[in-house]
Amino acid sequence: MSDVQNAVRRIVVNAADDIRVEQVPAPVAGANEVLVRSTIVGICGSDVHAAHGRHPFMSLPFWPGHEVIGVVEAAGDGAPADLVGRRVVVEPNLACGECTPCRRGRYNICATLDVFGCQTPGGMTDRFTIAADRVIPLPDDLSDREAALIEPLATPVHAVRRAGDLTGARVVVLGAGPIGLFVTIAALHAGAEAVVVADLLESKRARAERLGATGSFDSSAPDAAEAALRELGGKADVVFDCVSRESTVRLAIELLEKGGTVMTVGVPAGPTTVDLELIQDREISLLGNLMYVRTDVEVAIGLLRERRLPLDELITGVFSLDEAQQAFDASNDPEQVKVLVEIAG
């Protein structure tokens, strides 16, 4: 058999904004691993930041694809044979299982955490191998395109869960990009009474309202805080900062009721100054959020099975593997929500 027949295509971000299709040897499942044929991969905001060389925890080159759906083609020694032939979603947290957070069930903040497709080669390829315990079989009633939203939805589900009981809560979501929209959906599902969404673009604010937000406001307006409070009917119990800039942190604190919570969901571009005196004086909780655990993935799957996420609003671009550069270019457009790469061949 020729080298070409023994090769697979794989996307590499070789340097800033240099995205290529490379040919690499076809992988073989090792002990406790499965071989997965990729069918569809989402492009995450983290992928886009990293492709520009601006992600604080991802370096170049990198091989993207942590939002990946595929079909198990083979199981290595020790891997469950009944996974073969199953459609799966990858849970990309690669944790040690031994550190204190892992022992406490919080493996999303493992002391030595790597993420498949971020610190290790990912699933934007024809085939890949991964530990068998990192794949989750999919229910038959979810299409591949629906399933591609599981991973990006799981992080907002985790953030909403960490924020506490939202039953009857007043919530503000700063940023109406993909994560902000998914946070909005998850917060409403968790029982929030009102969810008001902020964004610079009117079109994105309108999309948030179509997805269920009870109001929206222009976060760049001089009276942004007043507009938010009018829309919300009072101060917020929780603000989800899906932008994570100094200006949004300040706005979040301004909008909060005393004793409220700021949940940082977006990845900051760099160090950020906070009004610590207000955090102290108002007993504000400032929380971070990183990825998710299996429980959050299961909730995300349930939301999708309930058809809570309209695909026509959320999936705004679909490209082939050979069009990865165009897919990343499209992901730079603020009007896009979720761009997918479908893999054939």
TORFI-907053 format. One record per residue (C-alpha): x, y, z; residue number from 1; residue in three letters. Coordinates in nm, 2 decimals. Example, Ala and Ser with C-alpha at 12.3 -4.5 7.8 and 13.67 -1.06 7.14 Angstrom:
<sites>
1.23; -0.45; 0.78; 1; ala
1.37; -0.11; 0.71; 2; ser
</sites>
This chain:
<sites>
0.00; 0.00; 0.00; 1; met
0.14; 0.34; -0.09; 2; ser
0.23; 0.61; 0.16; 3; asp
-0.06; 0.82; 0.03; 4; val
-0.31; 0.55; 0.11; 5; gln
-0.15; 0.52; 0.46; 6; asn
-0.18; 0.89; 0.52; 7; ala
-0.46; 1.12; 0.66; 8; val
-0.52; 1.49; 0.62; 9; arg
-0.47; 1.70; 0.93; 10; arg
-0.51; 2.08; 0.98; 11; ile
-0.21; 2.26; 1.14; 12; val
-0.19; 2.62; 1.24; 13; val
0.17; 2.65; 1.16; 14; asn
0.22; 3.01; 1.25; 15; ala
0.00; 3.31; 1.31; 16; ala
-0.28; 3.31; 1.05; 17; asp
-0.09; 3.03; 0.86; 18; asp
-0.34; 2.74; 0.84; 19; ile
-0.25; 2.44; 0.63; 20; arg
-0.36; 2.09; 0.54; 21; val
-0.08; 1.84; 0.60; 22; glu
-0.05; 1.47; 0.53; 23; gln
0.05; 1.26; 0.82; 24; val
0.07; 0.88; 0.88; 25; pro
-0.26; 0.72; 0.95; 26; ala
-0.30; 0.67; 1.33; 27; pro
-0.34; 0.33; 1.50; 28; val
-0.52; 0.28; 1.83; 29; ala
-0.29; 0.19; 2.11; 30; gly
-0.37; 0.03; 2.45; 31; ala
-0.69; 0.18; 2.60; 32; asn
-0.74; 0.40; 2.29; 33; glu
-1.00; 0.42; 2.02; 34; val
-0.95; 0.51; 1.65; 35; leu
-1.21; 0.77; 1.55; 36; val
-1.31; 0.88; 1.20; 37; arg
-1.40; 1.25; 1.23; 38; ser
-1.72; 1.36; 1.08; 39; thr
-1.76; 1.72; 1.19; 40; ile
-1.56; 1.97; 1.39; 41; val
-1.65; 2.31; 1.54; 42; gly
-1.42; 2.61; 1.55; 43; ile
-1.40; 2.76; 1.89; 44; cys
-1.32; 3.12; 1.99; 45; gly
-1.01; 2.98; 2.15; 46; ser
-0.90; 2.83; 1.82; 47; asp
-0.94; 3.17; 1.65; 48; val
-0.74; 3.35; 1.92; 49; his
-0.47; 3.09; 1.91; 50; ala
-0.46; 3.11; 1.53; 51; ala
-0.38; 3.47; 1.56; 52; his
-0.11; 3.40; 1.82; 53; gly
-0.31; 3.57; 2.10; 54; arg
-0.42; 3.28; 2.33; 55; his
-0.26; 3.29; 2.67; 56; pro
-0.24; 2.91; 2.71; 57; phe
-0.20; 2.79; 2.35; 58; met
0.12; 2.82; 2.15; 59; ser
0.20; 2.77; 1.78; 60; leu
0.20; 2.55; 1.60; 61; pro
-0.11; 2.38; 1.71; 62; phe
-0.35; 2.12; 1.56; 63; trp
-0.71; 2.22; 1.63; 64; pro
-1.02; 2.02; 1.68; 65; gly
-1.15; 1.99; 2.04; 66; his
-1.52; 2.03; 1.93; 67; glu
-1.53; 1.70; 1.74; 68; val
-1.79; 1.44; 1.65; 69; ile
-1.69; 1.11; 1.49; 70; gly
-1.74; 0.74; 1.45; 71; val
-1.53; 0.48; 1.64; 72; val
-1.36; 0.26; 1.38; 73; glu
-1.14; 0.05; 1.60; 74; ala
-1.06; -0.02; 1.97; 75; ala
-0.71; -0.09; 2.10; 76; gly
-0.62; -0.34; 2.37; 77; asp
-0.82; -0.27; 2.68; 78; gly
-1.07; -0.03; 2.52; 79; ala
-1.44; -0.13; 2.51; 80; pro
-1.50; -0.32; 2.19; 81; ala
-1.87; -0.22; 2.19; 82; asp
-1.76; 0.14; 2.11; 83; leu
-1.67; 0.03; 1.76; 84; val
-1.93; 0.16; 1.51; 85; gly
-2.07; 0.41; 1.76; 86; arg
-2.10; 0.79; 1.69; 87; arg
-1.93; 0.98; 1.97; 88; val
-1.85; 1.32; 2.10; 89; val
-1.50; 1.38; 2.25; 90; val
-1.47; 1.52; 2.60; 91; glu
-1.13; 1.68; 2.54; 92; pro
-1.01; 1.73; 2.90; 93; asn
-0.69; 1.53; 2.94; 94; leu
-0.65; 1.51; 3.32; 95; ala
-0.41; 1.31; 3.53; 96; cys
-0.67; 1.16; 3.76; 97; gly
-0.44; 1.18; 4.06; 98; glu
-0.40; 1.55; 4.17; 99; cys
-0.63; 1.70; 4.44; 100; thr
-0.88; 1.86; 4.20; 101; pro
-0.91; 1.53; 4.00; 102; cys
-0.97; 1.34; 4.32; 103; arg
-1.24; 1.58; 4.41; 104; arg
-1.41; 1.53; 4.08; 105; gly
-1.30; 1.86; 3.94; 106; arg
-1.08; 1.72; 3.67; 107; tyr
-1.15; 2.02; 3.45; 108; asn
-0.90; 2.21; 3.66; 109; ile
-0.65; 1.93; 3.68; 110; cys
-0.31; 2.04; 3.80; 111; ala
-0.15; 1.92; 3.48; 112; thr
-0.45; 1.97; 3.25; 113; leu
-0.40; 1.94; 2.87; 114; asp
-0.68; 1.98; 2.62; 115; val
-0.71; 1.77; 2.31; 116; phe
-0.69; 2.00; 2.01; 117; gly
-0.52; 2.27; 2.22; 118; cys
-0.21; 2.14; 2.38; 119; gln
-0.22; 1.81; 2.19; 120; thr
-0.32; 1.74; 1.83; 121; pro
-0.69; 1.74; 1.79; 122; gly
-0.97; 1.61; 1.57; 123; gly
-0.96; 1.84; 1.27; 124; met
-0.83; 1.55; 1.07; 125; thr
-0.96; 1.24; 0.88; 126; asp
-0.88; 1.01; 1.18; 127; arg
-0.74; 1.04; 1.52; 128; phe
-0.68; 0.83; 1.83; 129; thr
-0.78; 0.92; 2.19; 130; ile
-0.82; 0.74; 2.52; 131; ala
-1.15; 0.55; 2.52; 132; ala
-1.27; 0.72; 2.84; 133; asp
-1.26; 1.05; 2.66; 134; arg
-1.54; 0.96; 2.41; 135; val
-1.92; 0.96; 2.49; 136; ile
-2.16; 0.77; 2.27; 137; pro
-2.43; 0.99; 2.11; 138; leu
-2.80; 0.92; 2.12; 139; pro
-2.95; 0.84; 1.78; 140; asp
-3.19; 1.13; 1.78; 141; asp
-2.91; 1.39; 1.75; 142; leu
-2.77; 1.47; 1.41; 143; ser
-2.40; 1.53; 1.37; 144; asp
-2.46; 1.90; 1.33; 145; arg
-2.67; 1.91; 1.65; 146; glu
-2.40; 1.71; 1.83; 147; ala
-2.13; 1.95; 1.73; 148; ala
-2.29; 2.20; 1.97; 149; leu
-2.25; 1.97; 2.27; 150; ile
-1.89; 2.07; 2.36; 151; glu
-1.94; 2.45; 2.32; 152; pro
-2.26; 2.43; 2.52; 153; leu
-2.10; 2.23; 2.80; 154; ala
-1.88; 2.52; 2.92; 155; thr
-2.18; 2.76; 2.96; 156; pro
-2.37; 2.49; 3.13; 157; val
-2.08; 2.45; 3.38; 158; his
-2.06; 2.83; 3.43; 159; ala
-2.44; 2.85; 3.50; 160; val
-2.41; 2.56; 3.75; 161; arg
-2.12; 2.72; 3.93; 162; arg
-2.31; 3.05; 3.96; 163; ala
-2.55; 2.87; 4.19; 164; gly
-2.93; 2.85; 4.19; 165; asp
-3.07; 3.08; 3.92; 166; leu
-3.43; 3.02; 3.99; 167; thr
-3.60; 3.36; 3.97; 168; gly
-3.27; 3.53; 3.93; 169; ala
-3.19; 3.85; 3.73; 170; arg
-2.90; 3.78; 3.50; 171; val
-2.68; 3.99; 3.26; 172; val
-2.47; 3.83; 2.99; 173; val
-2.19; 4.05; 2.86; 174; leu
-2.12; 3.94; 2.50; 175; gly
-2.35; 3.79; 2.24; 176; ala
-2.09; 3.57; 2.07; 177; gly
-2.13; 3.19; 2.07; 178; pro
-2.05; 3.15; 2.44; 179; ile
-2.27; 3.44; 2.54; 180; gly
-2.56; 3.30; 2.34; 181; leu
-2.51; 2.95; 2.49; 182; phe
-2.49; 3.10; 2.84; 183; val
-2.82; 3.28; 2.78; 184; thr
-2.99; 2.95; 2.68; 185; ile
-2.84; 2.77; 2.98; 186; ala
-2.94; 3.04; 3.22; 187; ala
-3.30; 3.05; 3.10; 188; leu
-3.31; 2.67; 3.13; 189; his
-3.18; 2.69; 3.49; 190; ala
-3.48; 2.91; 3.58; 191; gly
-3.35; 3.27; 3.55; 192; ala
-3.64; 3.51; 3.55; 193; glu
-3.48; 3.77; 3.33; 194; ala
-3.17; 3.75; 3.11; 195; val
-3.04; 4.07; 2.95; 196; val
-2.76; 4.05; 2.70; 197; val
-2.51; 4.31; 2.60; 198; ala
-2.32; 4.35; 2.28; 199; asp
-2.17; 4.62; 2.05; 200; leu
-2.37; 4.49; 1.75; 201; leu
-2.74; 4.53; 1.71; 202; glu
-2.77; 4.22; 1.50; 203; ser
-2.61; 4.01; 1.77; 204; lys
-2.84; 4.16; 2.03; 205; arg
-3.14; 4.08; 1.81; 206; ala
-3.02; 3.72; 1.78; 207; arg
-2.99; 3.69; 2.16; 208; ala
-3.35; 3.81; 2.19; 209; glu
-3.47; 3.56; 1.93; 210; arg
-3.30; 3.29; 2.14; 211; leu
-3.50; 3.40; 2.45; 212; gly
-3.32; 3.69; 2.61; 213; ala
-3.57; 3.92; 2.78; 214; thr
-3.38; 4.23; 2.67; 215; gly
-3.06; 4.37; 2.54; 216; ser
-2.84; 4.68; 2.55; 217; phe
-2.55; 4.83; 2.37; 218; asp
-2.25; 4.78; 2.60; 219; ser
-2.06; 5.07; 2.43; 220; ser
-2.33; 5.33; 2.49; 221; ala
-2.25; 5.61; 2.74; 222; pro
-2.56; 5.50; 2.94; 223; asp
-2.50; 5.13; 2.91; 224; ala
-2.54; 5.06; 3.29; 225; ala
-2.86; 5.26; 3.31; 226; glu
-3.00; 5.08; 3.00; 227; ala
-2.91; 4.74; 3.15; 228; ala
-3.09; 4.82; 3.48; 229; leu
-3.40; 4.95; 3.29; 230; arg
-3.41; 4.63; 3.08; 231; glu
-3.35; 4.41; 3.39; 232; leu
-3.59; 4.59; 3.63; 233; gly
-3.32; 4.63; 3.89; 234; gly
-2.97; 4.52; 3.97; 235; lys
-2.84; 4.18; 3.86; 236; ala
-2.79; 3.87; 4.08; 237; asp
-2.53; 3.73; 3.84; 238; val
-2.33; 3.87; 3.56; 239; val
-2.17; 3.64; 3.31; 240; phe
-1.87; 3.81; 3.15; 241; asp
-1.82; 3.64; 2.82; 242; cys
-1.58; 3.91; 2.70; 243; val
-1.34; 3.94; 3.00; 244; ser
-1.19; 4.28; 2.94; 245; arg
-1.12; 4.54; 3.20; 246; glu
-1.42; 4.75; 3.08; 247; ser
-1.66; 4.45; 3.10; 248; thr
-1.54; 4.35; 3.45; 249; val
-1.60; 4.71; 3.57; 250; arg
-1.95; 4.71; 3.41; 251; leu
-2.03; 4.37; 3.56; 252; ala
-1.95; 4.50; 3.91; 253; ile
-2.15; 4.82; 3.85; 254; glu
-2.46; 4.61; 3.75; 255; leu
-2.45; 4.37; 4.04; 256; leu
-2.67; 4.37; 4.35; 257; glu
-2.47; 4.36; 4.67; 258; lys
-2.38; 3.99; 4.74; 259; gly
-2.40; 3.91; 4.37; 260; gly
-2.17; 3.71; 4.15; 261; thr
-1.95; 3.79; 3.85; 262; val
-1.88; 3.47; 3.65; 263; met
-1.58; 3.51; 3.42; 264; thr
-1.64; 3.29; 3.12; 265; val
-1.45; 3.45; 2.84; 266; gly
-1.07; 3.41; 2.81; 267; val
-0.89; 3.74; 2.89; 268; pro
-0.64; 3.86; 2.65; 269; ala
-0.41; 3.96; 2.94; 270; gly
-0.39; 4.08; 3.30; 271; pro
-0.70; 4.28; 3.41; 272; thr
-0.74; 4.53; 3.69; 273; thr
-1.05; 4.49; 3.91; 274; val
-1.21; 4.72; 4.17; 275; asp
-1.10; 4.52; 4.47; 276; leu
-1.25; 4.77; 4.71; 277; glu
-1.59; 4.72; 4.56; 278; leu
-1.55; 4.34; 4.56; 279; ile
-1.48; 4.36; 4.94; 280; gln
-1.73; 4.63; 5.03; 281; asp
-2.02; 4.47; 4.84; 282; arg
-1.94; 4.11; 4.92; 283; glu
-1.92; 4.03; 4.55; 284; ile
-1.81; 3.69; 4.44; 285; ser
-1.57; 3.69; 4.15; 286; leu
-1.56; 3.34; 4.00; 287; leu
-1.36; 3.18; 3.72; 288; gly
-1.48; 2.91; 3.49; 289; asn
-1.28; 2.65; 3.29; 290; leu
-1.44; 2.40; 3.07; 291; met
-1.67; 2.14; 3.23; 292; tyr
-1.71; 1.79; 3.37; 293; val
-1.91; 1.49; 3.25; 294; arg
-2.23; 1.61; 3.43; 295; thr
-2.23; 1.93; 3.23; 296; asp
-2.19; 1.74; 2.90; 297; val
-2.49; 1.53; 2.99; 298; glu
-2.70; 1.84; 3.06; 299; val
-2.58; 1.98; 2.72; 300; ala
-2.69; 1.66; 2.55; 301; ile
-3.03; 1.68; 2.72; 302; gly
-3.08; 2.04; 2.61; 303; leu
-3.01; 1.95; 2.25; 304; leu
-3.24; 1.65; 2.27; 305; arg
-3.51; 1.89; 2.39; 306; glu
-3.45; 2.10; 2.08; 307; arg
-3.36; 2.40; 2.29; 308; arg
-3.10; 2.52; 2.04; 309; leu
-3.22; 2.63; 1.69; 310; pro
-2.96; 2.53; 1.44; 311; leu
-3.05; 2.79; 1.19; 312; asp
-2.96; 3.06; 1.45; 313; glu
-2.64; 2.90; 1.58; 314; leu
-2.47; 2.72; 1.29; 315; ile
-2.38; 3.00; 1.05; 316; thr
-2.11; 2.85; 0.83; 317; gly
-2.01; 2.50; 0.71; 318; val
-1.69; 2.42; 0.53; 319; phe
-1.49; 2.12; 0.41; 320; ser
-1.16; 2.01; 0.57; 321; leu
-0.97; 2.14; 0.26; 322; asp
-1.14; 2.48; 0.32; 323; glu
-1.01; 2.51; 0.68; 324; ala
-0.85; 2.85; 0.60; 325; gln
-1.18; 2.98; 0.48; 326; gln
-1.35; 2.84; 0.79; 327; ala
-1.11; 3.02; 1.02; 328; phe
-1.15; 3.34; 0.82; 329; asp
-1.53; 3.31; 0.85; 330; ala
-1.49; 3.26; 1.23; 331; ser
-1.33; 3.61; 1.25; 332; asn
-1.66; 3.77; 1.13; 333; asp
-1.85; 3.89; 1.44; 334; pro
-2.18; 3.81; 1.26; 335; glu
-2.09; 3.44; 1.26; 336; gln
-2.19; 3.22; 1.56; 337; val
-2.07; 2.86; 1.51; 338; lys
-1.86; 2.77; 1.21; 339; val
-1.83; 2.39; 1.14; 340; leu
-1.58; 2.19; 0.93; 341; val
-1.74; 1.88; 0.78; 342; glu
-1.50; 1.60; 0.70; 343; ile
-1.55; 1.37; 0.40; 344; ala
-1.33; 1.10; 0.24; 345; gly
</sites>
